[in-house]
Amino acid sequence: MTDADTNLDAQAAFSGTREVDPRYALDEGRLGEWLAANVEGYAGPLTVRQFKGGQSNPTYELVTPGRSYVLRRKPPGTLLPSAHAVDREFTVISALWKQNYPVARPYALCTDDTVIGSMFYVMDKVEGRVLWDLKLPGMEPAERRAIYEAQTDALAALHAFDPAAIGLGDYGKPGNYFERQVGRWTKQYRASEIDLIPAMDRLIDYLPATLPPEGPARIVHGDFRLDNLIMAPVASEVRAVLDWELSTLGDPMADFSYMLIGWVLPASQRNGINGVDLKALGIPTIEETVARYAEKTGAGIPANLDWLMAYNLFRLGAICQGIAGRVRDGTASSAHARTMAAQVGPLSDAAWSFAKKAGA
């Protein structure tokens, strides 16, 4: 299972807590000692609960009388060398926190597996709203527009950073970002392939043959969308951007076009607004969002947006195919996983329609 599989399969981090799963139990006494020695201002007693959901890095709420924290850890056991890299998450949010970018305050990283059984880090718990439905039900039009604009501005602000200038110059491989990404998701799709899907085969031929010019390397979040933001309780302020496990250095257009996918997914999905009356709801159009991002970044309107949309829909299709492979193999049996698996065909058809608009 890849981190991307899990991100798409169960976006439920920070949505409530439960008793700690016995498989992920930790030594609270040893943890409390480490917190007292390494986290500024920490004072027990400590209560530990686990956030609900299927996130690939088990995530815990640490509650003390004076403050609440969040702990993110590698799952215990044998893992792929590059998987579940919580140290990378800690690195990127530490650099961004120093630049006053909206992330949870990071406190400390523990690389000593003897403390709780695997590497982990501790950050502040940010209070606010996680908005799961892109249609933002129950809100006034002006509030919806302000939230969408805040989302765009937060992404533009992320892409404004020169990685080297904030200590992240070696956070990812330089160059050939889209080439590497297309290859990665093609490999995952082929490894999980079940039935012949002609549109996916056409995309696998088309995308690497039509790669866009390389943009400047910037911090790419990898899963930037509304439900990965914590908004202020009553204002359109982004308090924190969550889930940095897919972040790297790459072309910022990958992030931006991924955020735009919500506009082309059907409104029958909570993460789609295609077909709704955007003007009545107060939600900016995709053209308005593109213009705002271009203005905030000074990068101009992307000339290859249709290719970018084809790429991102292909990427989502490959992720869903990975989930389908796990259903086939018996390692993912939930109704949600089966629903995700069924989206491969529609996503690939939508991707190919954008590819044709791009000149395929």
C-alpha positions in Angstrom: 0.0 0.0 0.0 1.3 3.4 -0.9 0.8 6.6 1.2 -1.2 7.9 -1.8 -3.6 4.9 -1.6 -4.3 5.6 2.0 -4.7 9.3 1.6 -7.4 8.8 -1.0 -8.9 5.8 0.7 -9.5 7.3 4.1 -9.2 11.0 4.5 -10.2 10.8 8.1 -7.3 12.2 10.1 -8.1 14.9 12.6 -11.9 14.0 12.5 -12.4 12.7 16.0 -10.6 10.3 18.3 -11.0 6.9 19.8 -9.2 4.6 22.2 -5.8 3.6 21.0 -5.8 0.6 18.7 -4.0 -2.2 20.5 -1.8 -2.8 17.4 -0.5 0.8 17.8 -0.4 1.0 21.6 2.6 2.9 23.0 4.3 3.1 26.4 2.7 6.2 27.8 5.1 6.4 30.7 8.1 6.4 28.5 6.5 8.8 26.1 5.7 11.2 29.0 9.4 11.2 30.0 10.5 11.9 26.5 8.0 14.8 26.1 9.1 16.3 29.4 12.7 16.3 28.1 12.1 17.4 24.5 8.9 19.4 24.2 9.1 23.0 25.4 6.5 23.8 28.0 5.3 20.2 28.4 3.7 19.3 31.7 1.6 16.2 32.4 -0.5 14.3 33.3 -0.9 12.8 29.8 -4.0 11.3 28.2 -3.5 9.6 24.8 -6.1 8.9 22.2 -5.9 7.9 18.6 -7.4 9.8 15.7 -10.0 7.9 13.7 -9.4 6.8 10.2 -7.0 4.9 8.0 -4.1 7.3 7.7 -0.9 5.4 6.9 1.0 7.1 9.7 -0.9 6.4 13.0 -1.8 9.7 14.5 -2.5 10.4 18.2 -4.0 13.2 20.3 -1.9 14.0 23.4 -3.9 15.9 26.0 -2.5 17.6 29.0 -4.1 20.1 31.4 -2.4 23.1 29.6 -2.2 22.1 25.9 -3.0 19.4 23.4 -0.5 18.0 20.9 -0.6 15.7 17.9 1.9 12.8 17.5 2.5 11.2 14.1 4.5 8.0 14.0 5.7 5.4 11.6 3.7 2.2 11.9 5.6 -0.4 13.9 7.2 -3.4 12.0 9.1 -3.8 8.8 8.5 -1.2 6.2 9.8 -0.2 2.8 12.8 2.1 3.2 11.2 5.2 1.8 7.6 4.7 3.2 6.0 6.5 6.0 8.8 9.1 6.2 7.6 11.1 9.2 11.0 12.7 9.4 10.4 14.3 6.0 7.0 15.6 7.2 8.8 17.1 10.3 11.5 18.7 8.1 9.1 20.5 5.8 6.7 21.8 8.4 9.7 22.9 10.5 11.0 25.0 7.6 7.6 26.4 6.8 6.8 27.2 10.4 9.9 29.4 10.6 8.5 31.3 7.6 5.1 31.9 9.3 3.4 29.6 6.8 0.1 28.1 8.2 1.3 24.7 9.6 1.0 23.2 13.0 3.9 24.2 15.2 6.5 21.3 15.2 8.1 20.6 18.6 10.4 17.6 18.3 11.3 14.6 16.2 12.3 11.3 17.9 14.4 8.9 15.9 14.9 6.5 18.9 12.7 3.5 18.2 13.0 2.4 21.9 10.7 5.2 23.1 7.4 4.1 21.6 8.6 1.5 19.0 9.1 3.6 15.9 10.1 7.1 14.8 7.7 9.9 15.6 7.3 13.6 15.9 5.1 15.9 18.0 3.4 19.1 16.8 0.8 21.5 18.2 -2.9 20.6 17.8 -4.6 23.3 15.7 -8.2 23.9 16.5 -10.6 24.8 13.7 -12.8 23.4 11.0 -12.0 20.7 8.4 -14.5 21.2 5.5 -15.2 17.9 3.8 -17.8 18.9 1.2 -16.7 21.2 -1.5 -20.2 22.6 -1.9 -19.9 24.0 1.7 -23.5 23.4 2.7 -25.1 25.7 5.2 -22.9 28.7 4.4 -23.6 32.1 2.8 -22.3 32.8 -0.7 -19.8 35.4 0.6 -18.4 32.9 3.1 -18.0 30.2 0.5 -16.1 32.6 -1.8 -13.8 33.8 1.0 -12.9 30.2 1.9 -12.1 29.3 -1.7 -10.0 32.4 -2.1 -8.1 31.6 1.1 -7.4 28.1 -0.2 -6.0 29.5 -3.4 -3.9 32.1 -1.6 -2.5 29.5 0.8 -1.3 27.4 -2.2 0.1 30.5 -3.9 2.0 31.4 -0.8 3.5 27.9 -0.5 4.7 28.1 -4.1 6.3 31.5 -3.6 9.0 30.0 -1.4 12.4 29.4 -2.9 13.2 26.0 -1.4 16.9 26.6 -1.1 16.3 29.9 0.7 14.4 28.2 3.5 16.6 25.2 3.9 14.7 22.8 1.7 17.0 22.8 -1.4 17.7 19.1 -1.0 14.1 18.1 -0.1 13.5 16.4 -3.5 15.2 15.4 -6.7 15.9 18.2 -9.2 14.3 18.3 -12.6 12.1 15.9 -14.7 9.3 16.1 -12.2 6.4 15.2 -14.5 8.4 12.5 -16.3 9.1 10.8 -13.0 5.6 11.2 -11.8 4.0 9.8 -14.9 6.4 6.9 -14.7 5.6 6.3 -11.0 1.9 6.2 -11.5 2.1 4.1 -14.7 4.1 1.6 -12.7 1.5 1.5 -10.0 -1.3 1.1 -12.5 0.4 -1.7 -14.3 1.1 -3.5 -11.0 -2.6 -3.4 -10.0 -4.1 -3.8 -13.5 -7.2 -6.1 -13.6 -9.2 -5.3 -16.7 -8.2 -3.7 -19.9 -9.1 0.1 -19.8 -8.4 1.6 -23.2 -8.3 5.2 -22.0 -5.6 4.4 -19.4 -3.5 2.7 -22.1 -3.8 5.7 -24.4 -2.8 8.0 -21.5 0.2 5.9 -20.7 1.4 6.4 -24.3 0.3 10.1 -24.6 1.5 11.7 -21.3 5.2 10.9 -21.5 5.4 11.9 -25.1 3.9 15.3 -24.5 5.5 16.4 -21.2 5.2 20.2 -20.6 8.2 22.5 -20.2 9.7 22.2 -16.7 8.7 24.9 -14.3 10.8 26.2 -11.4 11.2 23.7 -8.6 9.0 24.6 -5.7 7.6 22.8 -2.6 4.8 20.6 -3.9 2.4 19.4 -1.2 1.1 16.5 -3.3 -2.5 16.4 -1.9 -3.5 20.0 -1.6 -7.3 20.3 -1.3 -9.9 21.8 1.0 -10.2 18.9 3.3 -6.5 19.0 4.1 -6.8 22.5 5.5 -7.8 23.5 9.0 -9.9 26.7 8.8 -10.5 29.1 11.6 -13.7 28.3 13.5 -15.6 31.3 12.2 -13.4 33.0 9.7 -12.0 32.3 6.2 -8.5 32.0 7.6 -6.3 28.9 6.9 -4.9 27.9 10.3 -2.9 24.9 9.1 -2.2 22.8 6.0 -2.2 19.1 6.9 -0.9 15.8 5.5 2.5 16.5 4.1 3.5 12.9 3.5 3.5 13.2 -0.3 5.4 16.5 -0.3 8.6 17.0 -2.3 10.2 19.4 -4.7 8.6 19.7 -8.1 6.6 21.7 -10.6 4.0 23.9 -8.7 1.6 23.4 -11.6 1.1 19.8 -10.4 -0.3 21.1 -7.1 -2.4 23.8 -8.5 -4.0 21.7 -11.2 -4.7 19.0 -8.7 -6.6 21.5 -6.5 -8.6 22.4 -9.6 -9.8 18.8 -10.1 -12.7 19.5 -7.7 -14.2 21.7 -10.4 -14.4 18.8 -12.9 -15.5 16.0 -10.6 -19.3 15.5 -10.4 -21.3 17.3 -7.7 -22.6 13.9 -6.6 -19.3 13.4 -4.9 -18.5 15.5 -1.8 -15.2 16.5 -3.4 -16.8 17.6 -6.7 -18.6 20.7 -7.8 -19.1 20.1 -11.5 -22.7 20.8 -12.3 -23.6 23.0 -9.4 -24.6 26.7 -9.8 -21.4 28.2 -8.7 -22.6 31.8 -9.0 -25.6 31.1 -6.7 -23.4 29.4 -4.2 -20.7 32.1 -4.3 -18.0 29.7 -5.3 -15.4 31.1 -7.7 -15.3 29.6 -11.2 -12.2 27.6 -12.3 -11.3 30.6 -14.5 -11.5 33.0 -11.6 -9.4 30.7 -9.5 -6.7 30.4 -12.2 -6.6 34.1 -12.5 -6.3 34.6 -8.8 -3.5 32.1 -8.4 -1.7 33.7 -11.4 -2.0 37.1 -9.8 -0.8 36.0 -6.4 2.2 34.1 -7.8 3.0 36.3 -10.7 3.5 33.1 -12.8 0.9 34.0 -15.4 -2.0 31.8 -16.7 -0.8 28.2 -17.4 -0.8 27.5 -21.1 -1.0 23.8 -20.7 -3.9 23.4 -18.2 -5.7 20.7 -20.3 -2.6 18.5 -20.2 -2.3 19.1 -16.4 -5.9 18.1 -15.8 -5.3 15.0 -17.9 -2.3 14.2 -15.9 -4.0 14.6 -12.5 -7.1 12.6 -13.5 -4.7 9.9 -14.7 -2.9 10.0 -11.4 -6.2 9.7 -9.5 -7.1 6.8 -11.7 -3.8 5.0 -11.0 -4.3 5.6 -7.3 -7.8 4.1 -7.5 -6.5 1.2 -9.5 -4.0 0.5 -6.7 -7.0 0.3 -4.3 -8.8 -2.0 -6.8 -5.7 -4.2 -6.7 -5.9 -4.4 -2.9 -9.6 -5.3 -3.2 -8.7 -8.1 -5.6 -5.9 -9.3 -3.3 -8.2 -9.2 -0.3 -6.2 -6.6 1.6 -8.9 -3.9 1.2 -12.5 -5.0 1.6 -14.4 -1.9 2.7 -17.3 -0.6 0.7 -15.4 2.7 0.4 -12.4 0.9 -1.2 -14.7 -0.8 -3.7 -16.3 2.5 -4.6 -12.9 4.0 -5.2 -11.9 1.1 -7.4 -15.0 1.6 -9.5 -13.8 5.1 -10.4 -10.9 4.1 -12.5 -12.9 3.9 -15.7 -14.7 7.3 -15.3 -11.5 9.0 -14.2 -9.5 7.7 -17.2 -12.3 8.7 -19.6 -12.3 12.2 -18.1 -8.5 12.3 -18.3 -8.5 11.3 -22.0 -11.1 14.0 -22.8 -8.7 16.6 -21.4 -5.9 15.0 -23.3 -7.8 15.4 -26.6 -8.4 19.1 -25.8 -4.7 19.4 -25.2 -4.1 18.0 -28.7 -4.0 14.2 -28.4 
